[in-house]
Amino acid sequence: MWFSFWRSRERFSLDEFRFLTDQLMKVQVVNEVNKDFVIEALRSIAELITYGDQHDVAYFEFFMEKQVMGEFVRILRISRTVIVSLQLLQTMSIVIQNLKNEHSIYYMFSNEHINHLITYSFDFRNEELLSYYISFLRAISGKLNKNTISLLVKTHNEEVVSFPLYVEAIRFAFHEESMIRTAVRALTLNVYHVGDEAVNKFVASDPHTGYFSNLVKFFREQCINLDKLVNASKCIGSDTSGSILSSVDEIEDNLYYFSDVISAGIPDIGRLITDLILKVLIFPSILPSLRMEVVKDSDTGIGTATSLYLLCCILRIVKIKDLANIVAAVLLCDIETFVPRSEAKLNGFMVNHDMSHENQDSENSGLRSDSDSQSLRVLIPNISNSLNNHPEDDSSQSDHRSTYPALREALLSYITTGDDVQVSGSLSMLATLLQTKELEESMLDALGILPQRKQQKKLLLVCCSRKAALVGEGSAEEQLFSSENMVKDGIGSEMDCYFQKLKEKYGLLCVCKEVTVTPRRQRFEVLDALVSLFCRSNISAETLWDGGWLLRQLLPYSKADFRSHHLELLKDTFHNCTSCILDETKGTWPDLLIMVLCDEWRKCKRTIEASSPRKDPKSMLLPAHKFLSEEVASGESSFAAGERLFEIVKVFVLLHQLHIFSEGKLLPDQPPIHPTVDVMETSRAKRAGIDSLGPKQSAELSLVGAVPCRIAFERGKERHFHFLAITIGTSGWLILADELPVRPSFGVVRVVAPLGGCNPRIDEKHMRWLHLRIRPSSFPCTDGAKHTAHPKVKSKALVDGRWTLAFRDEDSCKAAFSMIVEELKLLSSEVERRIKPMLVIERTIDTSTK
């Protein structure tokens, strides 16, 4: 037999197919002796079936006539070696994947051989075998349609009672190997998207719904593990950025899978996933952490930053109307909603019901624990002190307020008093809600974040419904915000619908009377929080820009929403920032200031006018770059000074643009700065013969006013130079030149260094020595968004140089020192002159808004 197998024949021929099949049918047992023949026969048959499907129907007719599928099953039964099982599964995968003829596919699925292979008891302790098995199942799922799927199921009274392909596949849905999990999910999606009603009913019925329950529980465990990584990143010396990003990718892949399942259009599964996400993850683990910072239960607790990120991702990826609106409705609920009536522990603590008294004793603290009662008192700072400045609000509404703040108020409190991560998370959450298309406009209005374009649309609808002109007795903005023009019935009915669902379906009783009266108060609270944010000095500029984007989305087309106290707060903060900018004109990088101002002005304008926020929510999870105010100290490096400059400029530019925006004006493309002026004839640069482009290496210059000195750039190699400090416009240089022997009083430029940040200092012990710091000539301007998204990728720190110039006497040293100080003053004055238009803002306060 073996000799005949290896005899010469045409490889792709029907004779070869017949011969291989005949030889295979003669095999009675598969062992170590004949396994190689069986493996080669199976592999060759797979090639021939694929070839015949595309070129000659006679091949598949022979395949059916000889019932080769039955032979495959028989070979599997008599095989005593794993390698044959591997080859058989690979053979079947290749055949099924490459079949194009619908008749051939129909035949492959029209008997029980495929289901027998699916349900065969393979030894899956062999990881390679499991991998081939899953590939085999996935190949089958790729050929499913409304005709073929019926061949793989068993029915009784027109109902599916058995579907081995699906049942066996989901057994491995949570395998530790990610490639296997991915393949199983691809298979299930192929099943769901067939659209067979009987199969849909089967997968959406017990006990198969357990797959979705386990899927959400598995997802919750991934969320908890992510939170552990985020907490670990706070430890000194711990770099978990890579692990966090990998975990984030897995979580987002899970959410996209949920979204794909829902898009298959199986209503029962869509509702089931919504309920599971809410009951298993959002209600017990995510929402409670938004209202407090606690020592979490090690098994189920999720921190605030992680919770905010997860909510943003869920709303952004899993686009279910009920899910989005229920989450929004819960944010409007009192914190009491999450206090079990039995006073059971939540996230490891019990919430103290006596919070109103504690709130009076707290100014900024968000938490206070009572060790005696082992409870947590949640103290949300008052974010709306300025509401007293809104006399048009009905003060009687305060009677409707619960002693418990809403989760929405907790988000706003993070903006006003939280750290950078909490602020970033809250802003991302509000931005996500604002951009969630599935969210009812009444919900956005109740949250206080209905965008200005939708507010205008709402005004037009109200006016049309009343058959009134857009311009009437009052302004459009007055009509928009007047309580009598609110469609209270519509808002109340839509919100009541979701509050009713929370009560009946999830056992949560939400009381939110104030929102149904008028959402105007909510809008003022959001505005108050954002204005308060812009006045904070301990928040990074990148996060403040996110707040600027949100403000730009929310405000109407005029300055009607800004109250006088808002304008005064922003003006005072701007003036404080102006002082910092003026300090920078005398700092380490004065020659860089105008360029940075122009560059950041354009970036800030693009950011706040963009249709969506530029920052990915996952950035809040990554280890934050240490805030500059914490690391800037005396004797700082030029790199730290440069980072501080960028931070100050970003804040300054944002506040300036907010001022323009609050006036109802359009933002210009360029900042208002004065143009350059010609170099004065009396300047040192002019006398030295240096043009506006600055000194160049090996260029000649006049040494009038230059001071001879010595310096050693290498140990034991001292060199003689003439020292000169010059300024041209907003640039300055320190120059070391060699005197020309043939031309007295003229020299050649040998060394050039920046004047800015040189910090001249005469040595106290050696009065002829002048110490200078030599910073790099340029600063690595790292893009802020990229830096935020990947903080582990750090810019290469700049290294400062040091010069020690030795002069022939003390007077020469003092003359050089005075030259540097004089040129630094000229440089600073020119920079200040050019940016002067940006340093002053004038505003006429409308006394009617006080």
Salt bridges, closest charged atoms under 4 A:
ASP15 OD1 - ARG18 NH1 3.18
GLU16 OE1 - ARG9 NE 2.58
GLU32 OE1 - LYS35 NZ 2.77
GLU40 OE2 - ARG43 NH2 2.20
GLU47 OE1 - ARG11 NH2 2.55
GLU47 OE2 - ARG43 NH1 2.78
GLU71 OE1 - ARG74 NH2 2.85
ASP123 OD1 - ARG125 NE 2.89
GLU159 OE2 - LYS201 NZ 3.16
GLU168 OE1 - ARG171 NH1 2.63
GLU221 OE2 - ARG220 NH2 3.83
ASP227 OD2 - LYS296 NZ 3.38
GLU252 OE2 - ARG316 NH2 3.67
ASP268 OD1 - ARG271 NH2 2.49
ASP275 OD1 - LYS505 NZ 3.45
ASP322 OD2 - LYS501 NZ 2.73
GLU343 OE2 - HIS353 NE2 2.45
GLU358 OE1 - ARG368 NH1 3.06
GLU358 OE2 - ARG377 NH1 2.22
ASP361 OD2 - HIS357 NE2 3.69
ASP370 OD2 - ARG377 NH2 2.73
GLU392 OE2 - ARG520 NH2 3.39
GLU392 OE2 - ARG563 NH2 3.36
ASP393 OD2 - HIS390 ND1 3.51
GLU409 OE2 - ARG401 NH2 2.91
GLU440 OE2 - LYS321 NZ 2.94
ASP445 OD2 - LYS458 NZ 2.18
ASP445 OD1 - ARG523 NH1 2.35
GLU514 OE1 - ARG401 NH1 3.14
GLU514 OE2 - ARG521 NE 2.97
GLU525 OE2 - ARG401 NH1 3.96
GLU525 OE1 - ARG408 NH1 2.74
GLU525 OE2 - ARG521 NE 3.90
ASP528 OD1 - HIS565 NE2 3.86
ASP528 OD1 - HIS566 NE2 2.58
GLU542 OE1 - ARG614 NH2 2.41
GLU542 OE2 - LYS650 NZ 3.24
ASP546 OD2 - LYS615 NZ 2.84
GLU584 OE2 - ARG644 NE 2.90
ASP591 OD2 - ARG775 NH2 2.88
ASP599 OD1 - ARG602 NH2 3.52
ASP599 OD2 - LYS603 NZ 3.53
GLU600 OE2 - LYS603 NZ 3.86
GLU600 OE1 - LYS650 NZ 2.99
GLU609 OE1 - LYS605 NZ 3.09
GLU636 OE2 - ARG644 NH1 2.40
GLU643 OE2 - HIS625 NE2 3.18
GLU663 OE2 - ARG843 NH1 3.09
ASP669 OD1 - LYS605 NZ 3.37
GLU700 OE1 - ARG743 NH1 2.68
GLU714 OE1 - LYS717 NZ 3.63
GLU718 OE1 - ARG710 NE 3.02
ASP738 OD2 - ARG719 NH2 3.73
ASP738 OD2 - ARG750 NE 2.93
GLU739 OE1 - HIS722 NE2 3.99
ASP763 OD2 - HIS771 NE2 2.67
GLU822 OE1 - ARG684 NH2 3.34
GLU823 OE2 - ARG684 NH1 2.75
GLU830 OE2 - ARG833 NH2 2.82
